[in-house]
Amino acid sequence: MVLGLIDANNNKGLNGEWKKSYWNTYHCQDRVFTAEGKLHGTYCKNRFCTLCCSIRKAVIINQYLPVLNTWTEAHFVTLTIKAVRAKTLHAALRSILRCFHWITDKHRKRYERGKGIELKGIKSLECNFNPKAKTYNPHLHLIVENKEMADILIAEWLQRWGPKWTAKIAQHSRKVENTERDLIEIIKYGSKIFTEPDINNKLKGKGEAKIFVSALDNIFKAMRDLRIFERFGFNLPKASKPTTENSKVVQEYDEWVFDAKHFDWLNTENEECLSDYKPVSELIHLLNNNIDTSLE
């Protein structure tokens, strides 16, 4: 996927810091060391790195799931606006965040004056690509404490944006039935990787997902410097400080380098495989045939 993102930048005639960042992600954890039963490597920490994102997701789940499990009436909410073109995507994303902060600030001040409830929840910013219309759909996913908060958010959202930019039918709210599943849905970190080229085929069960990397590149760039995930209206319990281990020098270790042909890390001494991972044929087919570098 990352090589596709690099190709997309080449097609756009770009050769700057984003290309460098994509290469850093391509080499994320491509050289690791094992010693005394532990594995050591270097992470790129880029937002679009699937490996680094999976670590962030795990951290968020561990932090927030215990709190969300206490919300017995929690609701999952989607707030969205009309689709936009790539050139206006960044402005649309910023407007969405400003609008949401305006709503939460308004109700926080009303709560402080004793005239309402304080909105409480978590939110994430996301954007999907429509390859048929070549448009982008920026939206927010939220989990809030109860239905009253969900209804307030939808009503304020519709009033703030007006019929020119959104519609009631496009907003969604439902009770959370599986907290962990919905929390995972919240923390996708920006965009779906796999997209159906034609939603009608997907509904008929005939769709085949593609990765539109040029569109993904546009989404990643539009979201730069924007906060994708955050809480509002509550604080997390103070966590105990993790225990730290003193570093030490080891004399015996193994070095492993990732080899794309083997889908695995190979030992630099004897070419032994580290993980013995075998990708499924469907994944190989998708990566070899279903990456589109042109459509944006």
N, C-alpha and C positions, 0 to 999 in steps of 0.2 A: 504493500500500500504506500509506504513512504517513497519508494522508488517512483511510483506513479505520481506522487505529489511533486517530486523533483522534476519529472518530465513535464508536468503541467506548468511549472514555473519556467522551464526552458521554452515551452510553446508560447508563453506570454512574453518572452524576451527578457525575463527577470533573472538576475544573477547576484542577488544581494544577501542580506542577513537571513532572510527566510530560507533560502536554499541551504545556507550553512546550518541553520537550525534543523532542517529536515535531515541533513547528513548526520548531525549529532544524534538524532533519534534513530536513524538507521543503525548506528554503531552502539546504541545503548545496550550495555551488558554483552557486547560481542566478544569480550575477552574477560574471563573470570578465573579465579584461583580458588582451589580447595585445600584446606589444611585443618587437621584435627576435627574433622566432621563438620566443618563450616565452609560456606561458599562466600567469596568476597568479589565485588565488582563495583562498577561506577554507573550511576543512573544519569540520564540526560535531564530528567525532571521537566520536560516539555509537556505542555497541556495536551498536545495531540498524540503523545506516546501512549499506546494502548497498555504497555507494561506499567509505566509510571502512574497512569490513571487508575489501573486496577489496585495499586497500593493506596492511592488517595481514597478510592471507594471503600476499601477495607477499613481505613482509619475513620472515615465518616460513619460507617455502619456501627463500629464499636463505640463511637462517641454518642450517636444520636438515637440508636435503637432502644436503649434502656429508657430514655425520656419519652419517646413516641409510644412505647408500649403502655405508658400510664394514661394516654389519651384515649379513653374508651369510646369517644364519639368522633374520632378523627375523620376528616374528609380530605379526599384528593381532588384538587382543583386545577383546571387548565384555563389560562387566560391568554387570548391570542388577538392579533390584529390581521388585517388583510395582507396578502402576500405582496412582496416588493421585489424589485430588480436588484441585481448585485451592486450597482453603483450607489444605491440608497440604503443598503443593508446596515451598514455601521450606524448611520443616523437613526434608523428605525430601532435598532437594539438599544441605543442610548436613550431614546425616547421612552421605550418600554420600562427601563429601569427607573427613569425619572418619575414616570407616572406612578409606578408601584410605590416608590419612596414617598411621594406626595400623599398617597392614600394612607399608608401606615403612619406617617407623621401626623396627619389630620386626626386619626382615631386615637393615637397616643396622647395628643394634647386634649382631646375631648375626655379621655379616660382620666387624665390628671385633674380635670375640672369636675369629675364626678358625673359626667353626662353620657357615658357609654362604656363599652368594653374595649380593652386593648387587644389588637389583633396579634395572634401568636402562632408561629409556624416556621417552616423552612421553605425555601424556594430555590429553583434553579432556572437558569436561562438556557433556552435550547432553540435550535433553528434547523428546519428540514428543507430539503431541496426537492422541487417538483420538476423532474426532467422533461415532462411533456410541455408544461407552460414556461419552463426556464425561469421560474420564480422561487423566492425564498419565503418560508413561513416562520417568522420569529415568534416565540411564545414563552410563557412561564408555566412551569409545573410547580405545584405547591402541595404541602400537607399542612393543614391547619387543625386546631384543637377540636372544633365542633362545626356543626352545620350553620349556626348563626354567623360565624366568621366567614364561612364559604359564601353565604348569600350576600353578606356585606361587600366582600371583595368583588364579586361579579357585578353587583349593582353599581358600585363606585367605578369600576372599570368601564362599563357601558356608558355611564354618564360622562366620564372624563374624555373618552375617545369619540363618542358620538357615532351616528349611523354611517358616516362617510368612511370610517376606518374599521368598524367592527360591527358584529351583530350578536344578538343574544344566543342564537342557535349555535354559534361557534364556540361558546364558553361551556365548560363542562364541570360538573361537581358530582361526586359519589362518595358513599361511605367507604372508609378503608376496611377491607375484610382481612387482608394479609399485610401486616405492617412492614415486614422485612421486604416483601416483594415490591411494595409501592415505594419504599425508601430507595431500593435499587433503581427503580424507574426514574426517581427524581435525580439521581446522581450520574447521569450519562456523560456529563462533561462536554456539552456543546452540541453534538449532532449525532444522528444515527450514521454508522459507517455504511451499512448496506441499505440500498434504496431500490424499490420496485420501479422499473422504467415506466410501467403503465398500471395505475392503481386498479383499473377495471380487470386486468388480467389477474391481479392478486386476489381480488374478490371472487373470481371464478376458479381460483386454484391453479391457474396456468402461469403465474408470474415466476420470474427468475431474477433474483436480486443482482444488482450491479453496484460497483463502487465508483461514483462519479467524483474522481479525485480533484478535478479542476474546480468543481463546485465546493468540495470540502475545503480546498485551499482558500476560496473566497470567504467561507464561514469562519475558518480559523483566524484569518486576518481581520475580519470585521469584529471578532470578539476579543481581539488583543486589548489588554489593559482593562477589560471589563470583568467585574466580579461575577462569576457564573453561579456559585453556590453560596448561600448565607442563611442565617437564622434571623428571626425578628420577633420581638416581644418577650423573649426569655433568654436566660443564660444557662449554659451547661454547668453541671456540678463540677467543682474543682477536682481534677484528676490527680492522683498521687504521682509523684515524680518517678519516672522509670529508672530502674537501677542501671548504672553504667559500668561497663567493664574496662579495666585498664588495658591499654594496647600492649602488645608484646611482639617480639621478633620471633618468627618461626624459621627453622632451618630446612625443613622438609615440606614441600608443597607441590601441587600439580597445577599446571597452567593449561587452560582450555580456550580454544578459539572457535567461534561459531562458523559453521560452513553451511551456506544456504542449500547446497545440493543434497546434503544429508539431513537437513532440518534439525541439526543438533550441533553441540559443541564437541570438538575433537581434541583429544589430548595431544599436546605439542610433541610429546615423546613417542607415543605409540599409536596415535590416531584412534584410540578407544573412544566410543561415544559416551557422553555424560548422562543423557536422559533416556535414550532409546525411544524417543518420541516418534510416532508414526502418524502423520496427518491423514485424515480421511480423504477419500477420493473427491468428494464434493468440494472440499476446501481447495484442493489443488486445482480443480477445474475452474473454480471462481477466480482464484488468483491469476491463473494463466490466461483466462478468456474473458472475464467480466469486469475488467478495470478500464474505465473510460476516462481518457485524459483530455478530451476536447470539449465535451458538453459542459457549459456553465451558464 
